[in-house]
Amino acid sequence: MTKTVSHWIGGRTAEGASGAHAPVTDPATGEVTTRVALASPAEVDAAVAAAKDAFASWGTSSLATRTGVLFAYRALLDAHREEIARLITAEHGKVRADALGEVARGLEIVELACGIPEKLKGELSTQVSHRVDVAAIRQPLGVVAGITPFNFPAMVPLWMFPLAVACGNTFVLKPSEKDPSASVLLAELAAEAGLPDGVLNVVHGDKAAVDRLLEHPDVAAVSFVGSTPVARYVHGTASAHGKRVQALGGAKNHMLVLPDADLDAAADAAVSAAYGSAGERCMAVSAVVAVGGIGDDLVARIRDRAEKVRIGPGDDAASEMGPLITAEHRDRVASYVAGAAAQGADVVLDGTGFTVEGYENGHWIGLSLLDKVPVTADAYRDEIFGPVLCVLRAETYEEGVALINASPWGNGAAVFTRDGGAARRFQLEVQAGMVGVNVPIPVPVAHHSFGGWKDSLFGDHHVYGNDGVRFYTRGKVVTTRWPDPADGGVDLGFPSHR
């Protein structure tokens, strides 16, 4: 018997009137364990209507009311860490430690949202003119939507809706239909924490549900995380319908290793950042640029470490890397390795054909390492989103940075070096939104915003942090003057601040 994951609309389970469903598989076994309801446009309309009704009161609620709910929510999430992580592992496939880490990073944003009174403090200028004061305030937008990816089924929704509702908005979440259970549990726990009905809604679905959110006249803003082609589509479609949009796209994150770097530390970082979560991270390092004569030594160290990574089911404590999300994705990732040699790369490790005993029908692939990869090779040009690491060679720092900056993506970039001057140059010269110095995955903490450059971001705002607050609110300036009996008379001149 498979379980059914339904929508969450208006504070309760909505079974899915359309009758359409999609299968959800356990990536470790390949078995269908769950079916998820797919929303029709009418069901999306119901979720938006519930959110619009709830905004009438939630949008004017006190900051004390909102933060009270969020503090309670944070406590419930903390108490249910293991349950959320188990759902992630069962449907996504990542190992338990990685799933727990995802929940922990999501909790950081909830903690940020708990401090929303500080973020929403306005500005006041008194006596700008005779008995005239000017105040700047920020107010919520109304109904906002989030469309989130499969690779972080708990963390990315938590990047969005806690801050949005803290600002006074109501929210409609459309999570990935590949691993939907975690998002429903997040909504149920929010209701248990005291979030009023309709403030947070969850609708599952495919492109029809997404398109309805992008076009709906009552949705004021859309947040998205996913691939670059879909991010471009979301941004263009939602913008054309008058919405504020932040759409985070794909990546090809580079790690520049200079000749003076600690090569053991660099190899450790490359393996951890390239193969963690089976490479299904938008901040995974997928390209290492070795500068000078260190390439052969660095590749040998990476290979030695990669060969020892233990691959197995996510619920096995011995596993360090799990399967990929679907068999189709596994086959796509494998195709880049299969075609690499013909396109000029040296295949140092070939992870295709890997399987796990007792789990032969799982979506397995081993670790692949490609060396001396030409920039024209598909494995370098495309976002693979799997455990495939490309190593490129550069003679100088300048050549390495130019190679990185020529990439159409600009999500994250890292440099490994002992030279402070080179590190300072890199952080100023590299064209990426998030930069690491001897840190391979420079994901910012909650008080700083997450976002890339170039084809990794469509829109003006990054996610969470101060950018998130600005995205989920709009400014208003209020000029006030109280009458005085001594004042009077008509003045048709241009208003003057004197």
N, C-alpha and C positions, 0 to 999 in steps of 0.2 A: 504494500500500500504506500503510495506517495502522499506526502502532505501537500496542502494547497496554501500558497501565500496570497493573501488578498490585499486590497487597497485599505488605506486608513483615511477616512474622510469624516470631518466633523466630530472627531473624538471617538470614533467607533469603527469596527471592521465593516468594510463594504465588500460583499462577496464577488462583485464583478458581473454586472448585468449583461455585458456584451456576450458572455459565455466563451470568449476566446482565451486560450491559455498557451503558455510556452513551457517547454521542459527545462528543468534545472538539474545538472548532473553533478555527481561527486567526481572531481577531477582525478582523484587517486584510483578510482575503480572504473570510471566511465559509465556508471549506472545512473539512471534517472531516479532521483530521490524525492523530487519536489516538482510541482507545477505552479507557475505563477500566472495570476490573472493579467490580461492585457487590456488596458483601458481604451474604450472608444472615446471619440471626441466628446460625447455627451457626459461620460464619466469624468473626464477632465474638467468639463464645465461645472459639474457638481462640486468638485474639489475647489475650484476657483470661487464658486459662489459661497461655499462654507467659509473660505478664507476672507472673502469680502465682508460677509456678515460679522465675522469675529473681529475684523479690523475696527469696526465702529466703536467697540469698547476697548479693545487691546491697544489701539493706537493712541488713546488718551489716558491709558492707565499710568499710575505713578511709577517712577523709577524704583521705588521701594518694592512695589508689587512685582515688577519684572525681575529684579535681582533676587527677591525672595524665592521665586520659582526656580531661577537658575542655580542658586546655591543648593536647593533641594535636588535639582537634576544632577548636579555634579556629584553629589553624594550617592545617588542611585547608580549612576554610571560606574563610579568607583566600585560599588558593591557588586555590580554585574559584569565586571571585566572579563571573567572567565567564560561566562555564558556568551557574551558578544564574540569573544575570540573563537569559541567553538563553532559558532555559526559561520564566521569568516573562513575558518579552516575547512569546514565541511563543504562549502560552496565555491570558495576561491581556490583552495588548495595550499595556501601558504602555511608555513610551519607555525606552531603555537607561539613561539617567542616573537616572531614577526607580527602575528596577529595581535598579541598583547601590546607590542610597541605601537601599532597603529592606533589602538584604543587610547594609549597614553598620550600620543600626539594630539588626538582629537580632544582629550580632556583639557589640554593646554588652552584651546580656543574657548571652551566653556568657561574656564577660569578668567580669561580675558573678558568674556561677555559679562561675568559677574561684576566686573569693575566698570560697567558702562556709564555710571554717573560721571566718572572722571572724563571719559571720552566725549560725552555730550555737553560738557560745560560750554556755554556760549561766551560771547564777548560783549562788553558794555563800555561805551564811551559817553561820559557825562559832560554836559555843558558845551556841546559842539557849536551851539549857537545860543542865543539868549533863552534860557530855560528849555533847551532842546537836548534830548538824549537819544543816542542811537545804539540799538542792541542787535547783535547777530546771533541767530539761533539755528538749530538743525532739527528737522522734523522727519518722521518716517515717510516712506513712499506710498505704502499701501500693501497690495498683494505682490509678493515677489516669488520667483520660481528658481529652483536649482535642478540642474541636470547633471548627474554624477556618473563616474565610470566604474567599471568592474574591479579595478585593481586595488582600490581602497574603499570598500563598501561601507565602512563606518567613519573613517577619518575625513574623507572629503565632504560628506554631508555635514559633519561636525565643524568643518571649516566655514560652512555657510549659515545654516539656520540658527544656531545659538546667537550669533552676532546680529543677524537680521531681526529676530524676535526681540532681542534686547533693545534694539533701536526703535521698537514699536511696530514693526511690520508683521504681517502674517505670511505664511510660507506654504508653497506647494513643492514637494520634492518628487522628482522623477528619477529614481535610482536605476542602475543597470538591471536589466531583467535576467542577467546571468547569475547573480548572487544577491537576491533581493531580501533575504530574511533579516539581515542585520538592521536594515533601515526601518523595518516595521517595529523591531524591538526598541530601537531608539525612540520612535514615536510613542510607543506604549509607555516607556519609562518617563517621557516628557509629560504625558497625561497623568501618570502617577505622582509626578512632582508638583502637579497643580496647574500645568499649562491649560488654559481654557480651551474648550472644544472649538475646533476650526482654526486655531492659531497655527498648528502644524498639521499638514495633510501629506499623505504619501500615495501616489498613483504609479502603478507599474505600466510599462507599455513599450511600444516600438516607435517607429518614425511618426505614425499617426498621432500618438500622444504628444510627442515632442513638437510637432508642427502646430498642434492646437495651442500649446503653451506659448509658442513663439508668436502666434497670431492673435491670441485672446486679448480683447480690448481692456479687460480689467486687470491684466498682469502688467505691472509697472516696470519690472526689471527682471533680467535673467542672468543667472550665474551658470557657467558651464566649465567642465574639465573633461578633456578627451583628446582625440586625434586632431591634427591640424586641418585636414579637409572638413571635418564636421564642425570644428570651432569656427572656421571661416564661414560655413553655411549658417550656423547659429547666429553669428554676429551680423551677417548681412540680412538675414530674414527678420530677426527681432528688431534690428535698427530700422529696417524699412517699415515696421509697424509701430515706430515711435517709442521703442523701449530703450532703457539704459541696459548695456550689456557688458559683462566681463566674460570673455571666452578664452580659456587657457588651452593651448594646443599641444602638439607633440614636441619631441626633443631629440637631439643627438648630442648628448653631453660629453664634453671632452675633458681629459685630464692630461695636462702638459707636465712632463717629467723632465726636469733640467739635469745636466750632468752632475751637479753637486748634491742632488737629492739623496736621502737615505733610501736605497733601492729596496731594502727589506720592507720598510714602512710603505713605500709606494706600491710594492707588489701585494702586500696585505690589503691595502686600500682598494687597489684595482679589482681584486677578486671579490672582496666584500661588496663593493659598489656595483660591480657588473653583474654578479650572479645572485645577489640577495633577492628574495621573492621571485626567483627564476627570471630576473631581468624585467619583470612586469611593473616597472616604476618609471614615471616620467622624469625622475631625477637620477635614474641609473646611469652610471658611466658606461657608455657604449663604444667610446673611442679613446685610446691612449696614444698620445703623441710623444714619442721618445726622441729627445734632442741629443745630437752629438753621437758619440760612440757607445752609448749605454744600451742600445736596443736589444742586442742579442742576450746580454746578461739579464735585463729586465724581463724579457719574454721567458727565459728559462726559469726565473723565480716565479713568475705568474703561473707557468705551466705546472711547476712542482706543487704549488698550493691548490690549483684548480683540480688536479687529479685526486686530491684527498678529500674533496667536498663530498659529504654523504647525502645522497638523494633518496628520498622515500616519502611515504605518506606524511601529511602535515601533523597528524595526531600521534606520530611516533616520536618520542623524545630524542631519539638518536638522529633524526633527520635534520639536515641543515638547509636543504632546498626541496621544495615540493614540485608537483606537476604544473603544467600550464592549464589555463582556464578551460579550453576546449580542444578537441582533437583537430578541428579545422585550423585553429591558431598554431597548434604544434606543427602541423604539416607546413604551414606558411613559414614559420621560423626555420624549419629544417631545409626548406628550399634555398634559403640564402647561403647556408653552409654547403649544400650540394653544388651550387653554381659558383662558389668562390674561387676555386682553383682556375677554372676556365677564364675568369676575369682578372687573373693576375695575382691573387693572394696566395700566401703559403698557409695551408691548413695545418696548424700545429696540433690542435685537438678537434676531433669531430665527434660531437655528442649525438648525432642522429642515430636512430636505431636503438637507443638505450631503452631498457625496460627494467621493471622491478619485479622480482620473483614474488608470485602470489597476487600481483596487481597488474597483470599483463595487459589488461584493457584500459588502464589509466592513460592519461594524456602526458606521457613521459618524454623527456628529451634530456640529454646530458649537456655538459658544459662544452662550448665550442670556443676555440681561440684561433683567430686569424691574424697572421703577421704580414708586414709589408703590403698592406692593403692599398691599392690605388684609389685615389679620390673619385675615380669614375666607376668603381665597382658598386653594384647594387647593395651589397652588405654595408657599404659606407654611406651611400646616398640616401637610403631609406631608413625610417624608424622601424627597427625589427621588433622591439618590445619582447625580447626573449633573452635567454642566457648565451648570447653571442658577443664576444669582445673583439673589436678590431684594433690592431696596433699599426700605427703609421709612423714613418720616420721623418725627421726634420734635421737639417744641419745646424741651425741656429735658433735662438729664442725668437728672433723676428720672423723667421720662416714658420715656426710653429704657431705663433699668434696669428699670422696672416692666414694660415690654413684653417684655424678655428673660426676666425671672423668671416671667412668665405662661406661658411655653412649658412643655409637659410634659417636655421633654428638658433635661438639664443636663450634657452632656458637656464642651464647652469654650466659652469666651467670651473675647473680647479687647477691649481699649479702646485707641484711638489718641488721644494727647493729649500736650501738653508740660507739663501741670499735674500736679505730683507729688501734690498733695492730692486731686485728682479721681481719679488712678490708685489711690491708697491706699483711697479710699472704694469704688471699683469692686471691687477685689480682695476686700474684706470683705463687700460687699453683694450681689454677683452670686451667683446660685444655680447654680453649676457646679463640677464637680470639678477642672477644669484651667483656669487663667486666664492670659492673656497681656497684658502691658503693652507696647504697640508690637511685639508678637509675635503674628502671626495664627494660627499653629498651635502652641499651647503643649504639645507632646508632651514629657513629662518624660524626662530622661536616666535611665539604667538604675538608678541608686541611689535614685530617687524613683519612686513607683508611679503607674501609669496607670489612671484610672477616673473615671467621671462620677457625677452625682447623678440623682435622680428616675427617670424612665423610661429613663435611659441605663445604669443598673446595677441588677442584681438580686442580692442577696447582700451580705455585709459586707466582703469583701476586694477590693481593686483588684489589678491584674496587675503582676507583677514587683516589684522593690524589696523593701523590708521586708515589705510586705503579701503579696507572693508567697511569701516564706519562711514567714511565719506560716500562709498558706493550705495549703502543702504539708507542714506539720509539725503535731504536736500536743504540748501541754505535759505534762510529768510532774514531780511534786514528790516527792523522795525524802528521808525523814527517817531519820537514822542514829544509833544509839547502840550502842556496843560495851560488853559487860558488864564489870563490875569485881567482883572477889571480895567487895568490901565491900558491894555492892548485894544486895538480896534482899527477899523478903516480898511478899505480895499487897496491892495497893492498888486498890480499886474506885472511887476518886474520879475526877473528871473530869481528864484529862491537863492538867498545868499547865506553862507554860514558865518555871519557877522552880527 
